[in-house]
Amino acid sequence: MLNRLDDYPVHQTPEPLAQPATSDRNFYDRTWFNGYAVDGSWCFGITMAVYPHLGVLDCAFSVVRPGGRQHCFFASRRAPAERTEMCAGPMRIEVIEPLRRTRVVLDDNDSGLGCELEFSARTGAIQEGRQTLWQGARRWMDATRFDQFGAWSGTVRTSEGDISVDPAESRATKDRSWGVRPVGLPELPGAPVVPAGIFFLWAPLFWEDHVSHAIFFDGPSGEPLFREALTAPLYASVDAVPDTADAAVEPMAGATHRVAYHANSRLAKRAEIELHGLTGERREISLTPMLRFQMKGLGYGHPEWRHGLWHDELALGHESFDLAELDLLAPENVHVQQVVLAREGGNEGIGVLEQVSLGPYAPPGFKSYSDGAGT
């Protein structure tokens, strides 16, 4: 099963590139972006992924503004054998210049959402450590991710009016990940497995001349399953960004987090992240949320449009919801990103705080699958 990419000397196995090295049904390959205004006046998210063993490609685009509704577009199709064919219905992603520029287009459709956007990188590609989590004897998750920080230019169209996206006033995070994680319909069960709790925190932050990043996976007792933190240069223009992975990325020795929650929820009211330098220095960063974005708007945990589900040869969908009316303890609403104001001493930055906590988690006192703070 050959495609255009097979004409390049990039193979890692004896198979064509369209055939993953693993036969695990949950193999995926995803492109994901967020974008937000520095004043917190809007936020959008973009995702597109292929699941080769499920035969599905799906994508989504979602936008939210303060005090309003979150609007969502979804599409799903049979996965093409040609991996450079990154499109589904009216939505497409075009890699203009690898690791530098990407174009995202959503043409007119029944959702009322549309966009013509260009992402331009302001950091080199930053590879996170391989994330391997186990459920018994099986790898429940085994993935690699790289991130880039940047800016957007272009236009977003919504039923509430257009958003003019100025690169000087916008921030962006690009996330490319691939590997194995649960997708699609649940597999047929064998022996009963008691679901374990999982806690995830992800915090890419922009500062004046650099970025910082921290990622946490914790187990039910708060024990660290995976933790990583780093800083990297922030370049003035896309033309100054290195062509490959940035050698100037500085790994940290470790990181810790503290989260305070809204009552009767698992939503962060505020958070603190402490970065531990290689030579003993510590950075204490406080995070204050400005705007909430529900990740189900991009299919994460969505009851109908969750990732990897087969719908049809081509299927389109859309919805909107009032953030104030959601049950924040419903499983599909626990996974969120929030645009946050970051402070470290007299310095201010901006970024996002992504979080999901399901099941028991001892540090805040969560005892069941869906109880909240103070319950």
C-alpha positions as a Markdown table, in Angstrom:
| # | Residue | x | y | z |
|---|---|---|---|---|
| 1 | Met | 0.0 | 0.0 | 0.0 |
| 2 | Leu | 2.3 | 2.7 | -1.3 |
| 3 | Asn | 1.8 | 6.5 | -1.2 |
| 4 | Arg | 3.8 | 9.6 | -2.2 |
| 5 | Leu | 5.8 | 9.6 | 1.0 |
| 6 | Asp | 7.3 | 6.2 | 0.0 |
| 7 | Asp | 9.4 | 8.1 | -2.6 |
| 8 | Tyr | 11.4 | 9.7 | 0.2 |
| 9 | Pro | 14.2 | 8.0 | 2.2 |
| 10 | Val | 12.3 | 8.1 | 5.4 |
| 11 | His | 11.3 | 4.4 | 6.1 |
| 12 | Gln | 11.8 | 3.0 | 9.6 |
| 13 | Thr | 10.5 | -0.5 | 8.9 |
| 14 | Pro | 10.6 | -2.9 | 5.9 |
| 15 | Glu | 6.9 | -1.9 | 5.3 |
| 16 | Pro | 5.5 | 1.0 | 3.2 |
| 17 | Leu | 4.8 | 4.1 | 5.3 |
| 18 | Ala | 1.1 | 3.6 | 5.2 |
| 19 | Gln | 1.5 | 0.3 | 7.2 |
| 20 | Pro | 2.3 | 1.0 | 10.9 |
| 21 | Ala | 5.0 | -1.1 | 12.6 |
| 22 | Thr | 2.4 | -2.3 | 15.1 |
| 23 | Ser | -0.8 | -4.1 | 14.4 |
| 24 | Asp | -2.5 | -2.6 | 17.5 |
| 25 | Arg | -6.0 | -1.4 | 16.5 |
| 26 | Asn | -5.5 | 1.8 | 18.5 |
| 27 | Phe | -2.6 | 3.1 | 16.4 |
| 28 | Tyr | -3.2 | 6.8 | 15.5 |
| 29 | Asp | -1.4 | 9.7 | 13.9 |
| 30 | Arg | -2.7 | 13.1 | 14.8 |
| 31 | Thr | -2.2 | 16.8 | 14.0 |
| 32 | Trp | -3.6 | 19.2 | 16.6 |
| 33 | Phe | -3.5 | 23.0 | 17.1 |
| 34 | Asn | -4.9 | 25.6 | 19.4 |
| 35 | Gly | -5.1 | 29.3 | 18.9 |
| 36 | Tyr | -6.1 | 32.1 | 21.2 |
| 37 | Ala | -6.0 | 35.9 | 21.7 |
| 38 | Val | -3.6 | 37.3 | 24.1 |
| 39 | Asp | -6.5 | 39.1 | 25.8 |
| 40 | Gly | -8.5 | 35.9 | 26.2 |
| 41 | Ser | -11.3 | 37.2 | 23.8 |
| 42 | Trp | -11.4 | 34.0 | 21.8 |
| 43 | Cys | -9.9 | 30.5 | 21.5 |
| 44 | Phe | -10.2 | 27.8 | 18.8 |
| 45 | Gly | -9.0 | 24.3 | 18.4 |
| 46 | Ile | -8.2 | 22.1 | 15.3 |
| 47 | Thr | -7.5 | 18.4 | 15.0 |
| 48 | Met | -7.2 | 15.8 | 12.3 |
| 49 | Ala | -6.1 | 12.2 | 12.7 |
| 50 | Val | -5.9 | 8.9 | 10.8 |
| 51 | Tyr | -6.4 | 5.5 | 12.4 |
| 52 | Pro | -5.0 | 3.1 | 9.8 |
| 53 | His | -6.3 | -0.2 | 11.4 |
| 54 | Leu | -9.7 | 1.3 | 11.9 |
| 55 | Gly | -9.9 | 2.7 | 8.4 |
| 56 | Val | -11.0 | 6.1 | 9.6 |
| 57 | Leu | -9.8 | 9.7 | 9.2 |
| 58 | Asp | -11.6 | 12.4 | 11.3 |
| 59 | Cys | -11.2 | 16.1 | 12.0 |
| 60 | Ala | -12.8 | 18.9 | 13.9 |
| 61 | Phe | -12.8 | 22.7 | 14.3 |
| 62 | Ser | -14.2 | 24.5 | 17.4 |
| 63 | Val | -14.4 | 28.1 | 18.6 |
| 64 | Val | -15.4 | 29.7 | 21.9 |
| 65 | Arg | -15.7 | 33.3 | 23.2 |
| 66 | Pro | -16.2 | 34.6 | 26.7 |
| 67 | Gly | -19.7 | 34.3 | 28.0 |
| 68 | Gly | -21.0 | 32.7 | 24.8 |
| 69 | Arg | -21.4 | 29.3 | 23.2 |
| 70 | Gln | -18.8 | 26.9 | 22.0 |
| 71 | His | -19.4 | 26.1 | 18.3 |
| 72 | Cys | -18.1 | 22.8 | 16.8 |
| 73 | Phe | -17.6 | 21.3 | 13.3 |
| 74 | Phe | -16.9 | 17.5 | 12.9 |
| 75 | Ala | -16.1 | 15.4 | 9.9 |
| 76 | Ser | -15.2 | 11.7 | 9.4 |
| 77 | Arg | -14.4 | 9.6 | 6.3 |
| 78 | Arg | -12.8 | 6.4 | 5.2 |
| 79 | Ala | -9.1 | 6.8 | 5.7 |
| 80 | Pro | -7.2 | 7.4 | 2.4 |
| 81 | Ala | -4.2 | 5.2 | 1.5 |
| 82 | Glu | -2.5 | 8.4 | 0.5 |
| 83 | Arg | -1.3 | 9.9 | 3.8 |
| 84 | Thr | -0.7 | 13.3 | 2.2 |
| 85 | Glu | -4.4 | 13.6 | 1.6 |
| 86 | Met | -5.3 | 15.5 | 4.8 |
| 87 | Cys | -8.9 | 16.4 | 4.2 |
| 88 | Ala | -12.5 | 15.5 | 4.9 |
| 89 | Gly | -15.3 | 17.2 | 3.2 |
| 90 | Pro | -14.9 | 21.0 | 3.5 |
| 91 | Met | -11.9 | 20.8 | 5.9 |
| 92 | Arg | -8.3 | 20.4 | 4.9 |
| 93 | Ile | -4.8 | 20.8 | 6.3 |
| 94 | Glu | -1.9 | 21.8 | 4.1 |
| 95 | Val | 1.7 | 21.5 | 5.2 |
| 96 | Ile | 3.2 | 24.6 | 3.4 |
| 97 | Glu | 6.7 | 24.2 | 4.8 |
| 98 | Pro | 7.4 | 21.3 | 7.3 |
| 99 | Leu | 8.1 | 22.4 | 10.9 |
| 100 | Arg | 7.4 | 26.1 | 9.9 |
| 101 | Arg | 4.1 | 26.8 | 8.2 |
| 102 | Thr | 0.8 | 25.0 | 8.0 |
| 103 | Arg | -2.5 | 26.2 | 6.4 |
| 104 | Val | -5.9 | 25.2 | 7.7 |
| 105 | Val | -9.1 | 25.7 | 5.6 |
| 106 | Leu | -12.7 | 25.1 | 6.5 |
| 107 | Asp | -14.9 | 26.0 | 3.6 |
| 108 | Asp | -18.6 | 27.0 | 4.0 |
| 109 | Asn | -20.8 | 24.3 | 5.5 |
| 110 | Asp | -24.0 | 23.8 | 7.5 |
| 111 | Ser | -22.2 | 24.5 | 10.9 |
| 112 | Gly | -21.8 | 28.2 | 10.2 |
| 113 | Leu | -18.1 | 27.8 | 11.0 |
| 114 | Gly | -15.3 | 28.4 | 8.6 |
| 115 | Cys | -11.7 | 29.5 | 8.5 |
| 116 | Glu | -8.7 | 30.4 | 6.4 |
| 117 | Leu | -5.7 | 30.3 | 8.7 |
| 118 | Glu | -1.9 | 30.0 | 8.5 |
| 119 | Phe | 0.2 | 28.8 | 11.4 |
| 120 | Ser | 3.8 | 30.1 | 11.6 |
| 121 | Ala | 6.2 | 28.6 | 14.1 |
| 122 | Arg | 8.1 | 30.7 | 16.6 |
| 123 | Thr | 10.0 | 27.8 | 18.1 |
| 124 | Gly | 11.8 | 24.8 | 16.8 |
| 125 | Ala | 10.2 | 21.4 | 17.0 |
| 126 | Ile | 10.3 | 20.3 | 20.7 |
| 127 | Gln | 10.1 | 16.5 | 21.2 |
| 128 | Glu | 8.5 | 15.3 | 24.4 |
| 129 | Gly | 9.7 | 12.1 | 26.0 |
| 130 | Arg | 8.0 | 8.9 | 24.9 |
| 131 | Gln | 4.8 | 8.4 | 26.9 |
| 132 | Thr | 4.2 | 4.8 | 27.8 |
| 133 | Leu | 1.4 | 3.9 | 30.3 |
| 134 | Trp | 0.4 | 0.4 | 31.2 |
| 135 | Gln | -2.9 | -1.3 | 32.0 |
| 136 | Gly | -1.9 | -4.7 | 33.4 |
| 137 | Ala | 0.4 | -6.3 | 30.9 |
| 138 | Arg | -0.7 | -4.1 | 28.0 |
| 139 | Arg | 0.5 | -0.8 | 26.9 |
| 140 | Trp | -2.6 | 1.4 | 27.3 |
| 141 | Met | -0.7 | 4.3 | 25.8 |
| 142 | Asp | 2.6 | 4.4 | 23.9 |
| 143 | Ala | 3.1 | 7.7 | 22.0 |
| 144 | Thr | 5.5 | 10.3 | 20.8 |
| 145 | Arg | 4.7 | 13.9 | 20.6 |
| 146 | Phe | 6.4 | 17.1 | 19.4 |
| 147 | Asp | 5.3 | 20.6 | 20.0 |
| 148 | Gln | 5.8 | 24.0 | 18.4 |
| 149 | Phe | 4.8 | 27.4 | 19.6 |
| 150 | Gly | 3.8 | 30.0 | 17.1 |
| 151 | Ala | 1.1 | 32.4 | 15.9 |
| 152 | Trp | -1.8 | 32.5 | 13.5 |
| 153 | Ser | -2.9 | 34.8 | 10.8 |
| 154 | Gly | -6.2 | 34.8 | 8.8 |
| 155 | Thr | -9.9 | 34.7 | 9.5 |
| 156 | Val | -12.3 | 32.6 | 11.5 |
| 157 | Arg | -16.0 | 32.7 | 10.5 |
| 158 | Thr | -18.7 | 32.1 | 13.1 |
| 159 | Ser | -22.5 | 32.7 | 13.4 |
| 160 | Glu | -21.6 | 35.3 | 16.0 |
| 161 | Gly | -19.4 | 37.3 | 13.6 |
| 162 | Asp | -15.9 | 36.9 | 12.1 |
| 163 | Ile | -12.7 | 36.9 | 14.0 |
| 164 | Ser | -9.7 | 38.6 | 12.4 |
| 165 | Val | -6.6 | 36.8 | 13.6 |
| 166 | Asp | -3.6 | 39.0 | 13.8 |
| 167 | Pro | -0.3 | 37.2 | 14.4 |
| 168 | Ala | 0.9 | 40.0 | 16.8 |
| 169 | Glu | -2.2 | 39.4 | 19.0 |
| 170 | Ser | -2.5 | 35.6 | 18.8 |
| 171 | Arg | -0.7 | 32.6 | 20.2 |
| 172 | Ala | -0.7 | 29.0 | 19.0 |
| 173 | Thr | 0.4 | 25.6 | 20.0 |
| 174 | Lys | 1.0 | 22.8 | 17.5 |
| 175 | Asp | 0.9 | 19.2 | 18.7 |
| 176 | Arg | 1.9 | 16.3 | 16.5 |
| 177 | Ser | 1.6 | 12.9 | 18.1 |
| 178 | Trp | 1.4 | 9.3 | 17.0 |
| 179 | Gly | 1.5 | 5.9 | 18.5 |
| 180 | Val | -1.1 | 4.0 | 20.5 |
| 181 | Arg | -3.9 | 5.3 | 22.7 |
| 182 | Pro | -7.5 | 4.1 | 23.1 |
| 183 | Val | -9.7 | 5.2 | 20.1 |
| 184 | Gly | -12.9 | 4.2 | 18.4 |
| 185 | Leu | -15.4 | 1.7 | 19.9 |
| 186 | Pro | -14.4 | -0.1 | 23.1 |
| 187 | Glu | -12.7 | -3.5 | 22.5 |
| 188 | Leu | -14.5 | -6.7 | 23.4 |
| 189 | Pro | -13.8 | -7.3 | 27.1 |
| 190 | Gly | -11.9 | -10.2 | 28.6 |
| 191 | Ala | -11.5 | -10.6 | 32.3 |
| 192 | Pro | -13.1 | -7.6 | 34.1 |
| 193 | Val | -10.7 | -4.8 | 34.7 |
| 194 | Val | -11.3 | -2.2 | 37.4 |
| 195 | Pro | -10.7 | 1.2 | 35.7 |
| 196 | Ala | -7.8 | 3.0 | 37.3 |
| 197 | Gly | -7.7 | 6.8 | 37.9 |
| 198 | Ile | -5.7 | 9.0 | 35.6 |
| 199 | Phe | -4.6 | 12.6 | 35.9 |
| 200 | Phe | -3.1 | 14.6 | 33.1 |
| 201 | Leu | -1.9 | 18.2 | 33.0 |
| 202 | Trp | -0.2 | 20.0 | 30.1 |
| 203 | Ala | 1.0 | 23.6 | 30.3 |
| 204 | Pro | 2.7 | 25.2 | 27.3 |
| 205 | Leu | 3.4 | 28.9 | 28.2 |
| 206 | Phe | 4.7 | 31.9 | 26.3 |
| 207 | Trp | 7.0 | 34.4 | 27.9 |
| 208 | Glu | 8.7 | 37.5 | 26.5 |
| 209 | Asp | 11.7 | 35.8 | 24.9 |
| 210 | His | 11.2 | 32.1 | 25.6 |
| 211 | Val | 8.6 | 29.4 | 26.2 |
| 212 | Ser | 8.2 | 26.9 | 29.0 |
| 213 | His | 6.4 | 23.6 | 28.9 |
| 214 | Ala | 5.4 | 21.1 | 31.5 |
| 215 | Ile | 3.5 | 17.8 | 31.2 |
| 216 | Phe | 2.3 | 15.5 | 33.9 |
| 217 | Phe | 0.7 | 12.0 | 34.1 |
| 218 | Asp | -0.1 | 10.9 | 37.6 |
| 219 | Gly | -1.6 | 7.7 | 39.0 |
| 220 | Pro | -4.5 | 7.4 | 41.5 |
| 221 | Ser | -2.3 | 8.2 | 44.5 |
| 222 | Gly | -0.7 | 11.1 | 42.9 |
| 223 | Glu | 2.4 | 9.1 | 42.0 |
| 224 | Pro | 4.2 | 10.4 | 38.9 |
| 225 | Leu | 3.8 | 8.1 | 35.9 |
| 226 | Phe | 5.4 | 10.6 | 33.5 |
| 227 | Arg | 6.7 | 14.1 | 34.1 |
| 228 | Glu | 8.7 | 16.4 | 32.0 |
| 229 | Ala | 9.5 | 20.1 | 31.8 |
| 230 | Leu | 11.6 | 22.3 | 29.6 |
| 231 | Thr | 12.3 | 25.8 | 28.3 |
| 232 | Ala | 13.1 | 26.8 | 24.7 |
| 233 | Pro | 14.0 | 30.0 | 22.8 |
| 234 | Leu | 11.1 | 32.0 | 21.3 |
| 235 | Tyr | 12.2 | 33.4 | 17.9 |
| 236 | Ala | 11.1 | 36.7 | 16.4 |
| 237 | Ser | 10.0 | 35.3 | 13.1 |
| 238 | Val | 9.3 | 32.0 | 11.4 |
| 239 | Asp | 12.4 | 32.5 | 9.2 |
| 240 | Ala | 14.6 | 32.4 | 12.3 |
| 241 | Val | 13.3 | 29.1 | 13.5 |
| 242 | Pro | 15.7 | 26.1 | 13.1 |
| 243 | Asp | 14.9 | 23.6 | 10.3 |
| 244 | Thr | 15.1 | 20.6 | 12.7 |
| 245 | Ala | 14.8 | 19.9 | 16.4 |
| 246 | Asp | 16.2 | 22.9 | 18.4 |
| 247 | Ala | 19.4 | 22.2 | 20.1 |
| 248 | Ala | 18.8 | 25.2 | 22.4 |
| 249 | Val | 15.9 | 23.4 | 24.2 |
| 250 | Glu | 16.8 | 23.2 | 27.9 |
| 251 | Pro | 15.4 | 20.2 | 29.8 |
| 252 | Met | 14.5 | 20.7 | 33.4 |
| 253 | Ala | 15.4 | 18.3 | 36.2 |
| 254 | Gly | 11.7 | 18.0 | 37.2 |
| 255 | Ala | 8.4 | 19.7 | 37.9 |
| 256 | Thr | 5.6 | 19.7 | 40.4 |
| 257 | His | 2.0 | 21.0 | 40.3 |
| 258 | Arg | -0.7 | 22.2 | 42.6 |
| 259 | Val | -4.3 | 22.7 | 41.5 |
| 260 | Ala | -7.2 | 24.3 | 43.3 |
| 261 | Tyr | -10.6 | 23.3 | 42.0 |
| 262 | His | -14.0 | 25.0 | 41.6 |
| 263 | Ala | -16.5 | 23.4 | 44.1 |
| 264 | Asn | -18.4 | 20.3 | 42.8 |
| 265 | Ser | -16.1 | 20.0 | 39.8 |
| 266 | Arg | -12.7 | 18.9 | 38.6 |
| 267 | Leu | -12.1 | 22.2 | 36.8 |
| 268 | Ala | -9.1 | 24.2 | 37.9 |
| 269 | Lys | -9.8 | 27.5 | 39.6 |
| 270 | Arg | -6.1 | 28.3 | 39.7 |
| 271 | Ala | -2.9 | 26.3 | 39.5 |
| 272 | Glu | 0.8 | 26.5 | 40.3 |
| 273 | Ile | 3.6 | 24.8 | 38.5 |
| 274 | Glu | 7.2 | 24.7 | 39.9 |
| 275 | Leu | 10.0 | 24.0 | 37.4 |
| 276 | His | 13.2 | 22.6 | 38.8 |
| 277 | Gly | 16.4 | 23.5 | 37.0 |
| 278 | Leu | 19.4 | 21.3 | 36.4 |
| 279 | Thr | 21.5 | 23.3 | 38.7 |
| 280 | Gly | 19.0 | 23.6 | 41.6 |
| 281 | Glu | 17.2 | 26.8 | 40.7 |
| 282 | Arg | 13.4 | 26.8 | 40.9 |
| 283 | Arg | 10.7 | 28.7 | 39.0 |
| 284 | Glu | 7.4 | 29.2 | 40.7 |
| 285 | Ile | 4.6 | 29.9 | 38.1 |
| 286 | Ser | 1.0 | 30.8 | 39.0 |
| 287 | Leu | -1.7 | 30.2 | 36.4 |
| 288 | Thr | -5.1 | 32.1 | 36.4 |
| 289 | Pro | -7.7 | 30.9 | 33.9 |
| 290 | Met | -9.2 | 33.4 | 31.5 |
| 291 | Leu | -11.3 | 31.3 | 29.1 |
| 292 | Arg | -12.5 | 27.7 | 29.0 |
| 293 | Phe | -12.5 | 25.4 | 26.0 |
| 294 | Gln | -14.2 | 22.0 | 26.2 |
| 295 | Met | -12.0 | 19.4 | 24.4 |
| 296 | Lys | -15.2 | 17.4 | 23.5 |
| 297 | Gly | -15.6 | 20.2 | 20.8 |
| 298 | Leu | -12.6 | 18.4 | 19.1 |
| 299 | Gly | -14.0 | 14.9 | 19.7 |
| 300 | Tyr | -12.1 | 14.1 | 22.9 |
| 301 | Gly | -14.6 | 11.9 | 24.8 |
| 302 | His | -17.5 | 13.1 | 22.7 |
| 303 | Pro | -20.5 | 10.7 | 22.9 |
| 304 | Glu | -21.1 | 10.8 | 19.1 |
| 305 | Trp | -17.9 | 12.2 | 17.5 |
| 306 | Arg | -15.2 | 10.6 | 19.6 |
| 307 | His | -12.0 | 9.9 | 17.8 |
| 308 | Gly | -11.8 | 6.9 | 15.5 |
| 309 | Leu | -15.5 | 6.0 | 15.3 |
| 310 | Trp | -16.8 | 4.8 | 11.9 |
| 311 | His | -19.6 | 7.0 | 10.6 |
| 312 | Asp | -19.8 | 6.6 | 6.9 |
| 313 | Glu | -17.7 | 7.1 | 3.7 |
| 314 | Leu | -18.1 | 10.8 | 4.5 |
| 315 | Ala | -20.1 | 12.2 | 7.4 |
| 316 | Leu | -20.3 | 15.8 | 8.6 |
| 317 | Gly | -21.7 | 17.1 | 11.9 |
| 318 | His | -21.9 | 20.2 | 14.1 |
| 319 | Glu | -23.2 | 21.4 | 17.4 |
| 320 | Ser | -23.0 | 24.3 | 19.8 |
| 321 | Phe | -23.4 | 24.4 | 23.6 |
| 322 | Asp | -23.5 | 26.9 | 26.4 |
| 323 | Leu | -20.5 | 26.4 | 28.6 |
| 324 | Ala | -22.5 | 27.6 | 31.7 |
| 325 | Glu | -25.1 | 24.9 | 31.3 |
| 326 | Leu | -22.7 | 21.9 | 31.2 |
| 327 | Asp | -22.5 | 19.3 | 33.9 |
| 328 | Leu | -18.8 | 19.6 | 34.6 |
| 329 | Leu | -18.6 | 16.2 | 36.2 |
| 330 | Ala | -20.1 | 14.3 | 33.2 |
| 331 | Pro | -17.2 | 12.3 | 31.7 |
| 332 | Glu | -17.3 | 14.0 | 28.4 |
| 333 | Asn | -16.9 | 17.4 | 30.1 |
| 334 | Val | -14.0 | 16.7 | 32.4 |
| 335 | His | -11.3 | 17.2 | 29.6 |
| 336 | Val | -10.7 | 20.9 | 29.2 |
| 337 | Gln | -8.2 | 23.5 | 28.1 |
| 338 | Gln | -8.2 | 27.0 | 29.7 |
| 339 | Val | -6.4 | 30.0 | 28.4 |
| 340 | Val | -4.4 | 31.2 | 31.4 |
| 341 | Leu | -2.5 | 34.3 | 32.5 |
| 342 | Ala | 0.9 | 33.1 | 33.8 |
| 343 | Arg | 2.9 | 35.0 | 36.5 |
| 344 | Glu | 6.4 | 34.5 | 37.8 |
| 345 | Gly | 7.5 | 37.2 | 40.2 |
| 346 | Gly | 7.1 | 40.4 | 38.2 |
| 347 | Asn | 7.0 | 38.7 | 34.8 |
| 348 | Glu | 3.8 | 37.8 | 32.9 |
| 349 | Gly | 3.1 | 35.3 | 30.3 |
| 350 | Ile | 0.2 | 33.5 | 28.6 |
| 351 | Gly | -0.6 | 30.0 | 27.6 |
| 352 | Val | -3.0 | 27.1 | 28.1 |
| 353 | Leu | -3.6 | 24.7 | 30.9 |
| 354 | Glu | -5.0 | 21.4 | 29.7 |
| 355 | Gln | -6.4 | 19.0 | 32.3 |
| 356 | Val | -8.3 | 15.8 | 32.6 |
| 357 | Ser | -8.8 | 13.8 | 35.8 |
| 358 | Leu | -10.9 | 10.6 | 35.7 |
| 359 | Gly | -11.4 | 8.2 | 38.6 |
| 360 | Pro | -9.9 | 8.3 | 42.0 |
| 361 | Tyr | -7.1 | 10.8 | 42.6 |
| 362 | Ala | -5.9 | 11.2 | 46.1 |
| 363 | Pro | -4.3 | 14.7 | 46.2 |
| 364 | Pro | -7.6 | 16.7 | 45.9 |
| 365 | Gly | -9.6 | 13.9 | 47.6 |
| 366 | Phe | -11.4 | 12.5 | 44.5 |
| 367 | Lys | -12.6 | 9.0 | 45.6 |
| 368 | Ser | -14.9 | 7.8 | 42.8 |
| 369 | Tyr | -15.0 | 8.0 | 39.0 |
| 370 | Ser | -16.9 | 11.3 | 38.9 |
| 371 | Asp | -17.0 | 13.1 | 42.2 |
| 372 | Gly | -15.8 | 16.7 | 42.4 |
| 373 | Ala | -14.0 | 19.0 | 44.8 |
| 374 | Gly | -15.8 | 19.4 | 48.1 |
| 375 | Thr | -18.3 | 16.5 | 47.4 |
